[in-house]
Amino acid sequence: MASDWITHVKKVSKEKGIPYNEALKVAGKTFKKKDEKPAGRAKAQTKKDRLNESEGKAKGMKKDKQTTADRLDEAEGRKKGRAKK
């Protein structure tokens, strides 16, 4: 089974009566990707997501308590601030 892109290029080539190599250039303007996610692959978590989960957001942690992820964000902000001086 050909990919959606290849199928689209062949369709454009046939409709416009142009060679396949020219259709490759033209087809990019009208191709729309599908929003399908690959089967069997979980969403990649960021370090911040993992830290928040491990520190108890799912356990009902108080909202005013600072998480490690929040502290990391603040530390990164301070580092960026020092670099600008």
C-alpha positions as a LaTeX table, in Angstrom:
\begin{tabular}{lrrr}
\hline
Residue & $x$ (\AA) & $y$ (\AA) & $z$ (\AA) \\
\hline
Met1 & 0.00 & 0.00 & 0.00 \\
Ala2 & 1.41 & 3.36 & $-1.03$ \\
Ser3 & 1.65 & 6.23 & 1.43 \\
Asp4 & $-0.86$ & 9.07 & 1.32 \\
Trp5 & 1.84 & 11.36 & $-0.08$ \\
Ile6 & 2.73 & 9.04 & $-2.98$ \\
Thr7 & $-0.95$ & 8.51 & $-3.79$ \\
His8 & $-1.49$ & 12.27 & $-3.81$ \\
Val9 & 1.52 & 12.88 & $-6.09$ \\
Lys10 & 0.32 & 10.26 & $-8.56$ \\
Lys11 & $-3.16$ & 11.78 & $-8.54$ \\
Val12 & $-1.79$ & 15.28 & $-9.21$ \\
Ser13 & 0.43 & 13.93 & $-11.98$ \\
Lys14 & $-2.52$ & 12.27 & $-13.68$ \\
Glu15 & $-4.95$ & 15.20 & $-13.23$ \\
Lys16 & $-2.53$ & 17.84 & $-14.52$ \\
Gly17 & $-0.91$ & 15.63 & $-17.17$ \\
Ile18 & 2.60 & 16.32 & $-15.91$ \\
Pro19 & 5.50 & 13.95 & $-15.22$ \\
Tyr20 & 5.86 & 12.47 & $-11.74$ \\
Asn21 & 9.00 & 14.49 & $-10.93$ \\
Glu22 & 7.17 & 17.75 & $-11.68$ \\
Ala23 & 4.12 & 16.58 & $-9.73$ \\
Leu24 & 6.37 & 16.15 & $-6.68$ \\
Lys25 & 6.97 & 19.91 & $-6.68$ \\
Val26 & 3.35 & 20.87 & $-7.36$ \\
Ala27 & 1.65 & 18.38 & $-5.02$ \\
Gly28 & 3.15 & 19.88 & $-1.87$ \\
Lys29 & 0.87 & 22.89 & $-2.18$ \\
Thr30 & $-2.32$ & 20.82 & $-2.00$ \\
Phe31 & $-1.31$ & 17.91 & 0.25 \\
Lys32 & $-2.93$ & 17.74 & 3.69 \\
Lys33 & $-1.53$ & 15.46 & 6.36 \\
Lys34 & $-3.91$ & 13.29 & 8.33 \\
Asp35 & $-3.96$ & 13.76 & 12.10 \\
Glu36 & $-3.49$ & 10.08 & 12.82 \\
Lys37 & $-1.04$ & 8.94 & 15.46 \\
Pro38 & 0.96 & 5.77 & 14.91 \\
Ala39 & $-0.60$ & 2.75 & 16.59 \\
Gly40 & 1.15 & 1.40 & 19.64 \\
Arg41 & 3.20 & 4.48 & 20.42 \\
Ala42 & 2.52 & 6.51 & 23.53 \\
Lys43 & 2.86 & 10.27 & 23.64 \\
Ala44 & 6.38 & 11.24 & 24.61 \\
Gln45 & 6.41 & 12.83 & 28.02 \\
Thr46 & 8.49 & 15.84 & 28.82 \\
Lys47 & 10.70 & 15.93 & 31.87 \\
Lys48 & 8.29 & 18.42 & 33.42 \\
Asp49 & 5.31 & 16.07 & 32.91 \\
Arg50 & 7.14 & 13.18 & 34.55 \\
Leu51 & 8.19 & 15.31 & 37.50 \\
Asn52 & 4.68 & 16.61 & 38.06 \\
Glu53 & 3.26 & 13.09 & 38.04 \\
Ser54 & 5.90 & 11.78 & 40.40 \\
Glu55 & 5.40 & 14.62 & 42.87 \\
Gly56 & 1.77 & 13.95 & 43.48 \\
Lys57 & $-0.40$ & 16.03 & 41.21 \\
Ala58 & $-2.39$ & 12.84 & 40.70 \\
Lys59 & $-2.34$ & 12.25 & 44.49 \\
Gly60 & $-4.23$ & 15.46 & 45.24 \\
Met61 & $-1.33$ & 17.73 & 46.11 \\
Lys62 & $-2.23$ & 21.21 & 47.31 \\
Lys63 & $-2.21$ & 23.75 & 44.50 \\
Asp64 & 0.02 & 26.22 & 46.34 \\
Lys65 & 2.84 & 23.71 & 46.81 \\
Gln66 & 5.69 & 24.19 & 44.38 \\
Thr67 & 6.71 & 21.16 & 42.32 \\
Thr68 & 10.18 & 20.25 & 41.17 \\
Ala69 & 9.15 & 21.13 & 37.63 \\
Asp70 & 8.16 & 24.63 & 38.80 \\
Arg71 & 11.49 & 25.02 & 40.59 \\
Leu72 & 13.31 & 23.93 & 37.42 \\
Asp73 & 11.42 & 26.53 & 35.40 \\
Glu74 & 12.39 & 29.24 & 37.88 \\
Ala75 & 16.04 & 28.16 & 37.86 \\
Glu76 & 16.12 & 28.23 & 34.06 \\
Gly77 & 14.61 & 31.71 & 34.13 \\
Arg78 & 17.32 & 32.91 & 36.50 \\
Lys79 & 20.04 & 31.39 & 34.32 \\
Lys80 & 18.65 & 33.17 & 31.26 \\
Gly81 & 18.48 & 36.42 & 33.22 \\
Arg82 & 22.15 & 36.18 & 34.22 \\
Ala83 & 23.22 & 35.50 & 30.67 \\
Lys84 & 21.62 & 38.74 & 29.44 \\
Lys85 & 23.55 & 41.03 & 31.84 \\
\hline
\end{tabular}
